[in-house]
Amino acid sequence: MKKILIATLLAGTALLASCDQEPTGQVAAVVNGEEITLQEINAELAGVNLPEGVDQKRLQQTALQRIIERRLLAQEAKAEGLDQSPEYLVRSRQLQDALLVQLLQQRQARSAAVPDQRAIDAYVQQNPGIFAGRTIFTLDRIQFPLPSDVNSLRALENDSSMAEVAATLDSLGIRYQRGPAQMDSAQLGEERLAQIRRLPAGEPFITPEGGMVTVAVITDTAAQPIGGDGARPVALQAIRNANVEKALLNRLQQAKQTAEIKYQPGFAPPAANSTPSATPAAAGTTAANPARQPG
């Protein structure tokens, strides 16, 4: 009984103390004892394109109200114990990890050397698919989740049209979505772009990516080149992104070599997959029929 009374007294004292908090200095508001700072408001407005002459104070007030409403609902969720649920704990860890990786990327980008003009011009010349030869492809596309039995996709080897691909998937009982889509050559990389362009007209190609399989055929093309002064900022950003990605992959490799990782039996990855995974852009592109596989 004494323990219960002491705990109740301490909780009441904490509540009274929180009620005495006043929003001053860097604290814009206090919501049930929880402070909301000017830094939080600025973070809420970060990345927003503000028109000239806008009332900055009014924007801060609007942003503050959004934060207050979000905080109140979060407090209601905590009152129901949702912050102790297994789902919250797992998703909270996911969000924290993602945020930390994002901050690491930003720090790496700030510390990376800025490419000189020669490197930028060389990148433009070496990547025509992004610049002078940039093309928007119109596709007839089929997409479906990667099946657990990947070998079943060998049934697509002799298919040379989208109709045949659809019929094969129907026979395998694989559900898919089909419809028109567009593909930007600037997002493919020169190797994949060259593979696709070497295919015979009307030949479907297969691209596994992110747990999905895409089978598509090009139905139309439209040239949309990026040249002149417009190419250099695009090239600069692409080079910096590539340098950051390379640096992070190196750090990941070093971390894996020194980390102590213990797996439950059956969960350890194959030895070939122990190195850092490639980015989705590096996924292979093949023809539906390997006999006519590009490259």
Secondary structure, 3 states (H helix, E strand, C coil): CHHHHHHHHHHHHHHHHHHCCCCCCCEEEEECCEEEEHHHHHHHHCCCCCCCCCCHHHHHHHHHHHHHHHHHHHHHHHHCCHHHCHHHHHHHHHHHHHHHHHHHHHHHHHHCCCCCHHHHHHHHHHCCCCCCCCEEEEEEEEEEECCCCHHHHHHHCCCCCHHHHHHHHHHHCCCCEEEEEEEEHHHCCHHHHHHHHCCCCCCCEEEEECCEEEEEEEEEEEECCCCHHHHHHHHHHHHHHHHHHHHHHHHHHHHHHHCCCCCCCCCCCCHHHCCCCCCHHHCCCEECCHHHCCC
